Amino acid sequence: MEDYLQLFVEETSWFNDIVLGSLLPVKWWVSLPHFFRGWLRNYIGGTLLYLLSGVLWCFYIYYLKYNVYVPKDAIPTRKAMLLQIGVAMKAMPWYCALPTISEYMIEHGWTKCFSRISDVGWVPYFFYLTVYLVFVECGIYWMHRELHDIKPLYKYLHATHHIYNKQNTLSPFAGLAFHPLDGILQAVPHVMALFLVPTHFTTHIALLFIEAMWTANIHDCIHGKLWPVMGAGYHTIHHTTYRHNYGHYTIWMDWMFGTLRDPLDDEAKKI
């Protein structure tokens, strides 16, 4: 068992070497304990992913495609986007604690993670991945909904994110502009799933970082019209009504529990 757990340690060490070794002098991080190396790697990687994806996406939709995807009067100001970046950057060190802690638990054998897809086979891998994603979708839906329904949680945590409540205040940078505890709570289903569903370690880490790109996507106010994906059109409605479209990747949970509001229906009513 110890030999198998060492595979996880070797993989996280490899991730550390790639990120930290490429960006920082070795003397700055080589003496850090393994746990803190992991946090530093997650912090640097998460920050770069957030800023690069946000800058490139904003440049594309607000400048290269000026007034094509987003009407001129709906483009957020630079001040609004800088405010969102500031909120996200204050929370980022805390966000990165979650994947670091999940790696610690995986490395110590507390979860159902497996290191190699060959350990289970491709068919079970895709089955477990599907169960994992369904669990995460359900968990995030209910966590998000309770952050609205439980008034103290909304007032002291989630309201920080909902100051961005219309098109000209929403941008890809709003995707991670949360109170730190709010952002962690909404990502907790990813970690809870590790104790219930056999999960490929590398896939789990990848999905956590894909979250940053996905949240940028659903805050850009562009409705992709790809059923049943919970795209930005749905999530923009969530920011304007506060009572609809709590889902994360798909519309299924909102459809099942009566909180779905379709942006195409809203457009039809305006005609």
C-alpha positions as CSV (number, residue, x, y, z in Angstrom):
1,M,0.0,0.0,0.0
2,E,2.8,2.4,0.9
3,D,4.4,1.7,-2.5
4,Y,1.2,2.5,-4.3
5,L,0.7,5.8,-2.3
6,Q,4.2,6.8,-3.3
7,L,2.9,7.0,-6.8
8,F,0.7,10.0,-5.8
9,V,3.6,11.7,-4.0
10,E,5.8,11.2,-7.1
11,E,3.1,12.7,-9.3
12,T,2.5,15.8,-7.2
13,S,6.3,16.2,-6.9
14,W,6.4,16.1,-10.7
15,F,3.7,18.8,-10.9
16,N,5.8,20.9,-8.4
17,D,8.9,20.5,-10.5
18,I,7.1,21.6,-13.7
19,V,5.5,24.8,-12.2
20,L,8.0,25.8,-9.5
21,G,11.1,24.7,-11.4
22,S,10.0,26.7,-14.5
23,L,9.1,29.9,-12.7
24,L,11.1,30.2,-9.5
25,P,14.7,29.8,-8.5
26,V,15.2,26.3,-6.9
27,K,16.6,27.8,-3.7
28,W,13.3,29.6,-3.1
29,W,11.2,26.4,-2.8
30,V,13.4,23.3,-2.6
31,S,13.6,23.5,1.2
32,L,9.8,23.8,1.7
33,P,8.0,20.8,3.1
34,H,6.1,18.8,0.4
35,F,2.7,20.1,1.5
36,F,3.7,23.8,1.2
37,R,5.3,23.1,-2.2
38,G,2.0,21.8,-3.3
39,W,0.2,24.9,-2.1
40,L,2.7,27.2,-3.7
41,R,2.3,25.3,-7.0
42,N,-1.5,25.5,-6.8
43,Y,-1.4,29.2,-6.0
44,I,1.0,30.1,-8.9
45,G,-0.8,27.8,-11.3
46,G,-4.3,29.0,-10.3
47,T,-3.3,32.6,-10.4
48,L,-1.7,32.3,-13.9
49,L,-4.7,30.4,-15.2
50,Y,-7.2,32.9,-13.9
51,L,-5.3,35.9,-15.2
52,L,-4.3,34.5,-18.6
53,S,-7.7,33.0,-19.4
54,G,-9.5,36.2,-18.2
55,V,-7.2,38.6,-20.1
56,L,-7.3,36.5,-23.4
57,W,-11.1,36.0,-23.2
58,C,-11.8,39.7,-22.4
59,F,-9.5,40.8,-25.2
60,Y,-11.3,38.5,-27.7
61,I,-14.9,39.4,-26.8
62,Y,-14.5,43.1,-25.9
63,Y,-11.9,44.2,-28.4
64,L,-11.4,41.7,-31.3
65,K,-15.1,41.0,-31.5
66,Y,-16.2,44.5,-30.3
67,N,-20.0,44.9,-30.2
68,V,-20.5,41.4,-31.8
69,Y,-21.0,39.1,-28.9
70,V,-21.7,41.7,-26.2
71,P,-23.6,45.0,-26.9
72,K,-21.5,48.1,-26.5
73,D,-23.5,49.3,-23.5
74,A,-23.1,45.9,-21.8
75,I,-19.3,45.8,-21.8
76,P,-18.0,46.2,-18.2
77,T,-15.7,49.0,-17.4
78,R,-12.0,48.4,-16.6
79,K,-12.7,49.6,-13.1
80,A,-15.3,46.9,-12.6
81,M,-13.0,44.2,-14.0
82,L,-10.1,45.4,-11.8
83,L,-12.4,45.2,-8.8
84,Q,-13.2,41.6,-9.7
85,I,-9.6,40.8,-10.1
86,G,-8.8,42.3,-6.7
87,V,-11.5,40.2,-4.9
88,A,-10.3,37.0,-6.6
89,M,-6.7,37.7,-5.8
90,K,-7.5,38.2,-2.1
91,A,-9.3,34.9,-2.1
92,M,-6.8,32.9,-4.3
93,P,-4.5,31.8,-1.4
94,W,-7.4,30.3,0.4
95,Y,-8.9,28.7,-2.7
96,C,-5.6,26.9,-3.2
97,A,-5.7,25.4,0.2
98,L,-8.5,23.0,-0.9
99,P,-6.6,21.1,-3.7
100,T,-3.6,21.1,-1.4
101,I,-5.5,19.4,1.4
102,S,-7.2,17.0,-1.1
103,E,-3.7,16.0,-2.3
104,Y,-2.6,15.4,1.2
105,M,-5.5,13.1,1.9
106,I,-5.0,11.3,-1.4
107,E,-1.3,10.8,-0.6
108,H,-2.1,9.3,2.8
109,G,-4.6,6.8,1.4
110,W,-7.7,8.4,2.9
111,T,-9.7,8.5,-0.3
112,K,-10.8,6.1,-3.1
113,C,-8.3,7.7,-5.7
114,F,-6.4,5.5,-8.0
115,S,-3.2,6.5,-9.7
116,R,-3.3,4.8,-13.1
117,I,-6.3,4.3,-15.4
118,S,-4.8,0.8,-16.1
119,D,-5.5,0.0,-12.4
120,V,-9.3,-0.1,-13.2
121,G,-9.6,-0.1,-17.0
122,W,-11.1,2.4,-19.4
123,V,-14.7,1.3,-19.1
124,P,-14.8,1.6,-15.3
125,Y,-12.8,4.8,-15.5
126,F,-15.5,6.5,-17.6
127,F,-18.2,5.1,-15.4
128,Y,-16.6,6.4,-12.3
129,L,-15.9,9.7,-14.0
130,T,-19.6,10.0,-14.9
131,V,-20.7,9.2,-11.3
132,Y,-18.1,11.8,-10.0
133,L,-19.4,14.5,-12.3
134,V,-23.1,13.8,-11.4
135,F,-22.2,13.9,-7.7
136,V,-20.3,17.2,-8.2
137,E,-23.2,18.7,-10.2
138,C,-25.7,17.8,-7.5
139,G,-23.4,18.9,-4.7
140,I,-22.7,22.3,-6.3
141,Y,-26.3,22.9,-7.1
142,W,-27.5,22.4,-3.5
143,M,-24.5,24.2,-2.0
144,H,-25.1,27.2,-4.3
145,R,-28.9,27.1,-3.6
146,E,-28.3,27.1,0.2
147,L,-25.9,30.0,-0.1
148,H,-29.0,31.9,-1.3
149,D,-31.6,30.4,0.9
150,I,-29.8,30.6,4.2
151,K,-29.8,34.3,4.8
152,P,-26.7,34.6,7.0
153,L,-24.7,32.7,4.4
154,Y,-25.9,34.9,1.6
155,K,-25.4,38.2,3.6
156,Y,-21.9,37.4,4.8
157,L,-20.5,35.2,2.0
158,H,-22.4,35.0,-1.3
159,A,-23.4,38.6,-1.5
160,T,-19.8,39.5,-2.3
161,H,-20.2,37.8,-5.6
162,H,-23.7,39.1,-6.4
163,I,-22.7,42.8,-6.5
164,Y,-22.1,41.9,-10.1
165,N,-25.7,41.6,-11.1
166,K,-26.1,42.8,-14.7
167,Q,-24.3,42.6,-18.0
168,N,-22.2,45.7,-17.7
169,T,-20.8,44.5,-14.4
170,L,-20.2,40.8,-15.3
171,S,-17.1,39.7,-17.0
172,P,-14.9,36.5,-17.1
173,F,-13.0,37.9,-14.2
174,A,-16.1,37.7,-12.0
175,G,-15.9,33.9,-12.2
176,L,-13.6,33.7,-9.1
177,A,-14.6,36.9,-7.4
178,F,-16.0,35.3,-4.3
179,H,-15.6,35.5,-0.5
180,P,-12.9,32.9,0.1
181,L,-15.1,30.6,2.2
182,D,-17.9,30.9,-0.5
183,G,-15.6,29.7,-3.2
184,I,-14.3,26.9,-1.1
185,L,-17.8,25.7,-0.2
186,Q,-18.8,25.6,-3.8
187,A,-15.7,23.5,-4.7
188,V,-16.1,21.1,-1.7
189,P,-18.2,18.6,-3.6
190,H,-15.1,17.8,-5.7
191,V,-13.3,16.7,-2.6
192,M,-16.3,14.9,-1.0
193,A,-16.6,12.8,-4.1
194,L,-13.1,11.4,-3.5
195,F,-14.3,9.5,-0.4
196,L,-17.3,8.0,-2.3
197,V,-16.3,7.4,-5.9
198,P,-13.1,5.8,-7.2
199,T,-11.4,8.7,-8.9
200,H,-8.4,9.0,-11.2
201,F,-6.0,11.4,-9.4
202,T,-4.8,13.3,-12.4
203,T,-8.4,13.7,-13.7
204,H,-9.4,15.1,-10.3
205,I,-6.6,17.7,-10.3
206,A,-7.4,18.7,-13.9
207,L,-11.1,19.1,-13.2
208,L,-10.3,21.4,-10.3
209,F,-8.3,23.7,-12.6
210,I,-10.9,23.5,-15.3
211,E,-13.3,25.0,-12.8
212,A,-11.4,28.3,-13.1
213,M,-11.9,28.3,-16.9
214,W,-15.6,27.2,-16.6
215,T,-16.5,29.9,-14.2
216,A,-14.9,32.5,-16.5
217,N,-17.0,31.1,-19.3
218,I,-20.4,31.3,-17.5
219,H,-19.8,35.0,-16.5
220,D,-19.1,36.4,-20.0
221,C,-22.9,36.9,-20.7
222,I,-22.6,35.1,-24.1
223,H,-25.3,32.5,-24.5
224,G,-23.8,29.5,-26.3
225,K,-27.2,27.8,-26.9
226,L,-25.7,24.3,-26.4
227,W,-28.3,22.2,-24.6
228,P,-28.1,21.0,-21.9
229,V,-25.1,23.0,-20.9
230,M,-25.6,25.6,-18.2
231,G,-23.9,28.4,-20.2
232,A,-23.5,32.1,-19.6
233,G,-27.1,32.9,-20.8
234,Y,-28.5,30.9,-17.9
235,H,-26.0,32.2,-15.4
236,T,-26.6,35.8,-16.3
237,I,-30.3,35.2,-15.4
238,H,-29.1,33.9,-12.1
239,H,-27.3,37.1,-11.4
240,T,-30.3,39.2,-12.3
241,T,-33.1,37.2,-10.6
242,Y,-31.1,35.5,-7.7
243,R,-33.7,32.7,-7.7
244,H,-33.0,30.7,-10.8
245,N,-30.3,28.6,-12.5
246,Y,-28.2,27.5,-9.6
247,G,-26.6,24.6,-11.6
248,H,-23.0,24.4,-12.6
249,Y,-22.3,22.4,-15.8
250,T,-25.9,21.5,-16.9
251,I,-29.5,22.5,-16.5
252,W,-30.6,19.1,-15.2
253,M,-30.8,20.0,-11.4
254,D,-32.6,23.2,-12.0
255,W,-35.0,21.4,-14.3
256,M,-35.7,18.7,-11.7
257,F,-36.2,21.1,-8.9
258,G,-38.2,23.8,-10.6
259,T,-35.6,26.6,-10.6
260,L,-34.8,26.6,-14.3
261,R,-35.3,29.8,-16.4
262,D,-34.4,29.6,-20.0
263,P,-32.8,32.7,-21.6
264,L,-34.5,31.9,-25.0
265,D,-37.9,32.2,-23.2
266,D,-36.8,35.5,-21.9
267,E,-35.8,36.7,-25.3
268,A,-39.1,35.6,-26.8
269,K,-41.0,37.6,-24.2
270,K,-39.2,40.7,-25.2
271,I,-40.2,40.4,-28.8
